[in-house]
Amino acid sequence: MYNRIKELRARHDLSQLELARLVGVRRETIVFLEKGKYNPSLRLAHDIAKYFGLPIEEVFLFDDEAGRKPSGETAGG
């Protein structure tokens, strides 16, 4: 899964700590989300998307929706 959290934070001039406090998690959670090392709960995804005023699917995208091929797939396969 891919997400736009870092991009959206930059647009809103928010630090990781500020976003974490706004959605009720630790800063490390935001770090792991941005690095793709953690998939959020539905509730957290909802809270983050709601803060940015976007639908969840515009903040969190599956690799194939982000113009990327999931690992292991080849073109035409």
DSSP file (Angstrom, degrees, kcal/mol; ACC not computed):
  #  RESIDUE AA STRUCTURE BP1 BP2  ACC     N-H-->O    O-->H-N    N-H-->O    O-->H-N    TCO  KAPPA ALPHA  PHI   PSI    X-CA   Y-CA   Z-CA
    1    1 A M              0   0    0      0, 0.0     2,-0.3     0, 0.0    61,-0.2   0.000 360.0 360.0 360.0 145.0    0.0    0.0    0.0
    2    2 A Y  E     -A   61   0A   0     59,-3.8    59,-3.4     2,-0.0     2,-0.3  -0.882 360.0-167.4-117.2 148.1    1.1    3.5   -0.8
    3    3 A N  E     -A   60   0A   0     -2,-0.3    57,-0.2    57,-0.2     3,-0.2  -0.956  25.9-144.6-138.5 162.2    0.1    6.7    1.0
    4    4 A R     >  +     0   0    0     55,-2.1     4,-2.7    -2,-0.3     5,-0.2   0.058  62.0 118.8-108.0  21.7    0.3   10.4    0.5
    5    5 A I  H  > S+     0   0    0     54,-0.2     4,-2.9     1,-0.2     5,-0.2   0.920  75.4  48.2 -59.8 -47.5    0.7   11.4    4.1
    6    6 A K  H  > S+     0   0    0      1,-0.2     4,-2.2     2,-0.2    -1,-0.2   0.928 114.1  47.4 -60.2 -45.4    4.1   13.0    3.7
    7    7 A E  H  > S+     0   0    0      1,-0.2     4,-2.1     2,-0.2    -1,-0.2   0.923 114.3  46.5 -60.0 -46.6    2.9   15.1    0.7
    8    8 A L  H  X S+     0   0    0     -4,-2.7     4,-1.7     1,-0.2    -2,-0.2   0.873 109.8  53.4 -68.2 -37.3   -0.3   16.1    2.5
    9    9 A R  H  <>S+     0   0    0     -4,-2.9     5,-2.5    -5,-0.2     4,-0.3   0.927 108.9  50.2 -60.2 -44.1    1.6   17.1    5.7
   10   10 A A  H ><5S+     0   0    0     -4,-2.2     3,-1.2     1,-0.2    -2,-0.2   0.913 108.5  51.6 -62.2 -43.2    3.9   19.3    3.6
   11   11 A R  H 3<5S+     0   0    0     -4,-2.1    -1,-0.2     1,-0.3    -2,-0.2   0.837 116.0  41.3 -61.3 -32.7    1.0   21.0    1.9
   12   12 A H  T 3<5S-     0   0    0     -4,-1.7    -1,-0.3    -5,-0.1    -2,-0.2   0.327 110.7-122.1 -98.5   6.7   -0.6   21.7    5.3
   13   13 A D  T < 5 +     0   0    0     -3,-1.2     2,-0.4    -4,-0.3    -3,-0.2   0.912  60.0 150.6  53.5  48.8    2.8   22.7    6.9
   14   14 A L      < -     0   0    0     -5,-2.5    -1,-0.2    -6,-0.1     2,-0.1  -0.891  40.5-138.3-112.6 140.2    2.4   20.0    9.6
   15   15 A S     >  -     0   0    0     -2,-0.4     4,-2.2     1,-0.1     5,-0.2  -0.453  31.6-108.0 -82.8 167.4    5.2   18.1   11.4
   16   16 A Q  H  > S+     0   0    0      1,-0.2     4,-2.5     2,-0.2     5,-0.2   0.904 121.9  52.1 -60.8 -40.4    4.9   14.4   12.0
   17   17 A L  H  > S+     0   0    0      2,-0.2     4,-2.4     1,-0.2    -1,-0.2   0.906 108.0  50.3 -64.2 -42.2    4.3   15.2   15.7
   18   18 A E  H  > S+     0   0    0      2,-0.2     4,-2.1     1,-0.2    -1,-0.2   0.935 112.9  45.4 -62.7 -46.4    1.5   17.7   15.0
   19   19 A L  H  X S+     0   0    0     -4,-2.2     4,-1.9     1,-0.2    -2,-0.2   0.922 111.1  54.1 -62.7 -42.8   -0.3   15.2   12.8
   20   20 A A  H  X>S+     0   0    0     -4,-2.5     5,-2.6     1,-0.2     4,-0.8   0.923 110.1  46.4 -57.2 -45.6    0.2   12.4   15.3
   21   21 A R  H  <5S+     0   0    0     -4,-2.4     3,-0.5     1,-0.2    -1,-0.2   0.889 109.5  55.0 -64.8 -38.6   -1.3   14.5   18.0
   22   22 A L  H  <5S+     0   0    0     -4,-2.1    -1,-0.2     1,-0.2    -2,-0.2   0.832 117.3  35.0 -64.7 -32.3   -4.3   15.6   15.8
   23   23 A V  H  <5S-     0   0    0     -4,-1.9    -1,-0.2    -3,-0.2    -2,-0.2   0.384 115.1-110.6-106.4   3.6   -5.2   11.9   15.1
   24   24 A G  T  <5S+     0   0    0     -4,-0.8     2,-0.3    -3,-0.5    -3,-0.2   0.838  76.0 109.0  78.1  35.3   -4.3   10.5   18.5
   25   25 A V  S   <S-     0   0    0     -5,-2.6    -1,-0.3    -6,-0.2     2,-0.2  -0.801  70.9 -89.1-130.3 175.9   -1.2    8.4   17.8
   26   26 A R    >>  -     0   0    0     -2,-0.3     4,-1.1     1,-0.1     3,-1.0  -0.516  36.2-115.2 -82.1 155.3    2.5    8.5   18.5
   27   27 A R  H 3> S+     0   0    0      1,-0.3     4,-2.2     2,-0.2     3,-0.3   0.860 115.3  63.2 -57.2 -36.5    4.9   10.3   16.1
   28   28 A E  H 3> S+     0   0    0      1,-0.2     4,-2.7     2,-0.2    -1,-0.3   0.835  96.3  58.2 -59.9 -32.6    6.5    6.9   15.4
   29   29 A T  H <> S+     0   0    0     -3,-1.0     4,-2.3     2,-0.2    -1,-0.2   0.917 107.0  46.8 -63.2 -42.9    3.2    5.7   13.9
   30   30 A I  H  X S+     0   0    0     -4,-1.1     4,-2.7    -3,-0.3    -2,-0.2   0.906 111.0  52.9 -65.1 -41.5    3.3    8.5   11.4
   31   31 A V  H  X S+     0   0    0     -4,-2.2     4,-1.8     1,-0.2    -2,-0.2   0.946 111.6  45.2 -57.3 -49.9    6.9    7.7   10.6
   32   32 A F  H  X>S+     0   0    0     -4,-2.7     5,-2.4     1,-0.2     6,-0.8   0.873 112.1  52.2 -65.0 -37.5    6.1    4.1   10.0
   33   33 A L  H ><5S+     0   0    0     -4,-2.3     3,-1.3     1,-0.2    -1,-0.2   0.948 109.9  48.5 -61.2 -48.4    3.1    5.0    7.9
   34   34 A E  H 3<5S+     0   0    0     -4,-2.7    -2,-0.2     1,-0.3    -1,-0.2   0.838 111.7  49.5 -63.0 -33.2    5.1    7.3    5.7
   35   35 A K  H 3<5S-     0   0    0     -4,-1.8    -1,-0.3    -5,-0.2    -2,-0.2   0.513 113.0-118.7 -83.1  -4.7    7.8    4.7    5.2
   36   36 A G  T <<5S+     0   0    0     -3,-1.3    -3,-0.2    -4,-0.5    -2,-0.1   0.703  82.5 118.7  75.8  19.1    5.2    2.1    4.2
   37   37 A K  S   <S+     0   0    0     -5,-2.4     2,-0.3    -6,-0.2    -4,-0.2   0.399  70.8  43.3 -96.8   2.0    6.2   -0.1    7.2
   38   38 A Y        -     0   0    0     -6,-0.8    -2,-0.2    -5,-0.2    -1,-0.2  -0.981  66.2-148.8-149.8 131.8    2.8    0.0    8.8
   39   39 A N        -     0   0    0     -2,-0.3    -6,-0.1    -3,-0.1    -7,-0.0  -0.896  30.9-126.6-100.1 129.1   -0.8   -0.3    7.5
   40   40 A P        -     0   0    0      0, 0.0     2,-0.1     0, 0.0    -1,-0.0  -0.251  19.4-105.1 -74.2 158.9   -3.2    1.7    9.5
   41   41 A S     >  -     0   0    0      1,-0.1     4,-2.6     4,-0.0     5,-0.2  -0.353  38.5-106.5 -67.5 162.7   -6.4    0.5   11.1
   42   42 A L  H  > S+     0   0    0      1,-0.2     4,-2.5     2,-0.2     5,-0.2   0.897 122.3  53.7 -59.5 -39.3   -9.5    1.6    9.3
   43   43 A R  H  > S+     0   0    0      2,-0.2     4,-2.5     1,-0.2    -1,-0.2   0.921 110.1  45.2 -62.4 -45.5  -10.2    4.1   12.1
   44   44 A L  H  > S+     0   0    0      2,-0.2     4,-2.6     1,-0.2     5,-0.2   0.918 112.6  51.0 -66.4 -43.2   -6.8    5.7   11.8
   45   45 A A  H  X S+     0   0    0     -4,-2.6     4,-2.5     1,-0.2     5,-0.2   0.919 112.1  48.6 -58.6 -42.9   -7.0    5.8    8.0
   46   46 A H  H  X S+     0   0    0     -4,-2.5     4,-2.8    -5,-0.2    -2,-0.2   0.926 111.1  49.3 -61.7 -46.6  -10.4    7.5    8.4
   47   47 A D  H  X S+     0   0    0     -4,-2.5     4,-2.1     2,-0.2    -2,-0.2   0.895 113.1  46.3 -63.6 -41.1   -9.1   10.0   10.9
   48   48 A I  H  X S+     0   0    0     -4,-2.6     4,-1.8     2,-0.2    -1,-0.2   0.946 114.9  46.3 -66.4 -48.1   -6.1   11.0    8.8
   49   49 A A  H  X>S+     0   0    0     -4,-2.5     5,-2.6    -5,-0.2     4,-0.6   0.908 111.9  52.0 -61.0 -42.4   -8.2   11.3    5.6
   50   50 A K  H ><5S+     0   0    0     -4,-2.8     3,-0.9     1,-0.2    -1,-0.2   0.901 105.7  54.8 -62.1 -41.9  -10.9   13.3    7.5
   51   51 A Y  H 3<5S+     0   0    0     -4,-2.1    -1,-0.2     1,-0.3    -2,-0.2   0.918 112.3  43.3 -57.8 -43.2   -8.2   15.7    8.8
   52   52 A F  H 3<5S-     0   0    0     -4,-1.8    -1,-0.3     2,-0.1    -2,-0.2   0.504 113.4-119.9 -82.6  -3.1   -7.1   16.4    5.3
   53   53 A G  T <<5S+     0   0    0     -3,-0.9    -3,-0.2    -4,-0.6    -2,-0.1   0.819  73.3 119.4  71.4  31.2  -10.6   16.7    4.0
   54   54 A L  S   <S-     0   0    0     -5,-2.6    -1,-0.3    -6,-0.1    -2,-0.1  -0.886  70.4-101.4-125.7 155.1  -10.2   13.8    1.6
   55   55 A P    >>  -     0   0    0      0, 0.0     3,-2.1     0, 0.0     4,-0.6  -0.448  40.1-111.7 -68.0 151.6  -11.7   10.4    1.1
   56   56 A I  H >> S+     0   0    0      1,-0.3     4,-3.0     2,-0.2     3,-1.7   0.882 116.3  61.1 -51.2 -42.1   -9.6    7.5    2.4
   57   57 A E  H 34 S+     0   0    0      1,-0.3    -1,-0.3     2,-0.2     5,-0.1   0.605 100.3  54.8 -69.1  -8.9   -8.9    6.3   -1.1
   58   58 A E  H <4 S+     0   0    0     -3,-2.1    -1,-0.3     3,-0.1    -2,-0.2   0.541 116.5  36.6 -95.1  -9.3   -7.2    9.6   -2.0
   59   59 A V  H << S+     0   0    0     -3,-1.7   -55,-2.1    -4,-0.6     2,-0.5   0.765 122.1  40.8-104.4 -41.6   -4.8    9.3    0.9
   60   60 A F  E  < S+A    3   0A   0     -4,-3.0     2,-0.4   -57,-0.2    -1,-0.3  -0.949  71.4 175.9-115.0 122.5   -4.2    5.5    0.9
   61   61 A L  E     -A    2   0A   0    -59,-3.4   -59,-3.8    -2,-0.5     2,-0.2  -0.945  31.0-119.1-127.5 145.5   -3.8    3.7   -2.4
   62   62 A F    >>  -     0   0    0     -2,-0.4     3,-1.4   -61,-0.2     4,-1.2  -0.529  39.7-106.1 -75.3 153.0   -2.9    0.2   -3.3
   63   63 A D  G >4>S+     0   0    0      1,-0.3     5,-2.2     2,-0.2     3,-0.6   0.847 120.6  51.7 -51.0 -41.6    0.3   -0.2   -5.3
   64   64 A D  G >45S+     0   0    0      1,-0.2     3,-0.7     3,-0.2    -1,-0.3   0.782 108.2  52.5 -70.1 -24.8   -1.5   -0.9   -8.6
   65   65 A E  G <45S+     0   0    0     -3,-1.4    -1,-0.2     1,-0.2    -2,-0.2   0.697 103.0  58.9 -79.6 -19.7   -3.7    2.3   -8.1
   66   66 A A  G <<5S-     0   0    0     -4,-1.2    -1,-0.2    -3,-0.6    -2,-0.2   0.236 125.4 -98.5 -93.5  13.6   -0.6    4.4   -7.6
   67   67 A G  T < 5S+     0   0    0     -3,-0.7     2,-0.3     1,-0.3    -3,-0.2   0.666  90.1 116.8  80.0  15.9    0.7    3.5  -11.0
   68   68 A R      < -     0   0    0     -5,-2.2    -1,-0.3    -6,-0.2    -2,-0.2  -0.822  64.9-123.6-114.7 155.2    3.0    0.9   -9.5
   69   69 A K        -     0   0    0     -2,-0.3     3,-0.1    -3,-0.1    -5,-0.0  -0.843  32.7-113.0 -94.4 130.8    3.1   -2.8  -10.1
   70   70 A P    >   -     0   0    0      0, 0.0     3,-2.0     0, 0.0    -1,-0.0  -0.330  51.5 -84.1 -56.3 146.3    2.9   -5.0   -7.0
   71   71 A S  T 3  S+     0   0    0      1,-0.3     3,-0.1    -3,-0.0    -8,-0.0  -0.223 116.8  29.8 -57.0 139.9    6.2   -6.8   -6.4
   72   72 A G  T 3  S+     0   0    0      1,-0.3     2,-0.3    -3,-0.1    -1,-0.3   0.208  93.4 113.4  95.8 -15.2    6.4  -10.0   -8.4
   73   73 A E    <   -     0   0    0     -3,-2.0    -1,-0.3    -4,-0.0     2,-0.3  -0.656  48.0-160.7 -90.0 146.4    4.2   -8.8  -11.2
   74   74 A T    >   -     0   0    0     -2,-0.3     3,-2.1    -3,-0.1     2,-0.0  -0.845  35.6 -80.7-119.7 161.6    5.6   -8.3  -14.7
   75   75 A A  T 3  S+     0   0    0     -2,-0.3    -1,-0.0     1,-0.3    -6,-0.0  -0.355 118.2  14.6 -60.6 136.0    4.2   -6.3  -17.6
   76   76 A G  T 3         0   0    0      1,-0.1    -1,-0.3    -2,-0.0    -3,-0.0   0.485 360.0 360.0  79.0   2.6    1.6   -8.3  -19.4
   77   77 A G    <         0   0    0     -3,-2.1    -2,-0.2     0, 0.0    -1,-0.1   0.429 360.0 360.0-110.2 360.0    1.3  -10.7  -16.6
